[in-house]
């Protein structure tokens, strides 16, 4: 166990929100702060961060205004999910040496009261997988597709951001459930990954193809489920090809998060009326009580080789601002993770 003297020899590096971003996130939007590490109080535990999850939702958390969770206040530690190892515990539910996952924020040595913290077992899956396929992205993919999207065998599914953390998992789940899946990704490398490694039926390169026409070519009978992670023109392309009673799952809109010209909505939303379709938003936290069932089923698929987990890991805590920006520039392949310490 750590002592007060030992704790004072450790430094807790943090990134705190310094300004509301305008356009693309940048280093000046954060302040880099050093704090002393103190003993946890009764009921608390001290954690050493190993991996930090970088998620598109973080851009929204940096804004002011009404949302599904309060925005990060100026001066607060930047909100993030992370995974680490318990160094000291004064909470009966946790022991030193436990690996734990939770909203620790962008810092090296968080102290928490244990609420919202989950133990993970590195014997079941490698630790980074708990931030990807078995973490929030995997939960999002599972419930957005099966519950919000009301997926059924034989559906034609189009997946935007198909090489990303959520899209790569959701597309594989659709294949497991007996669907035809077309992925949309940016560039030849990502399209190869989607088809050859993940097993999608087809891939559309939005950087080099007319998305609307490509969807029509690959989905001549229309799109039964469109899983939207990007918004903008790609959403319009999918709506233009919606099948009768097609479902659109609004999971994210990464193409719009850094815009300074206002959010662009679909101009052809009447396709929903013509096709008697639905468009429904999805927030993963609504399904928190059911995370366990999803994790068990997906862990089984991983063990059986049916579901591949892909992580894009960048090392170095000090690289946080630039690594986060990779998400919005489309530079990651699979789940983007910042490695902070050793396992």
Buried (B, 14 or more C-beta within 10 A) or exposed (E): EBEEEEBEEBEBBBBBBBEEBEEBBBBEBBBBBEBEBBBBEEBBBBBBBBBBBBBBBBBBBBEEEEEEEEBBEEEEBBBBBBBBBBBBBBBEEBEEEBBBBBBBBBBBBBBBBBEEBBEBEEEEBEBBBBBBBBBBBBBBBBBBBBBBBBBEEEBBBBBBBBBBBBBBBBBBBBBBBEBBBBBBBBBEEBBBBBBEBBBBBBBBBBEEBEBBEBBBBBBEEBBBBBBBBBBBBBBBBBBBBBBEEBBBBBBBBBBBBBBEEEEBEBEBBEBBEEBEBBBEEBBBEEBEEEBEEBBEBBBEBBEEEBBBBBBBBBEEBEBBBEBBBBBBEBEBBBBBBBBBBEE
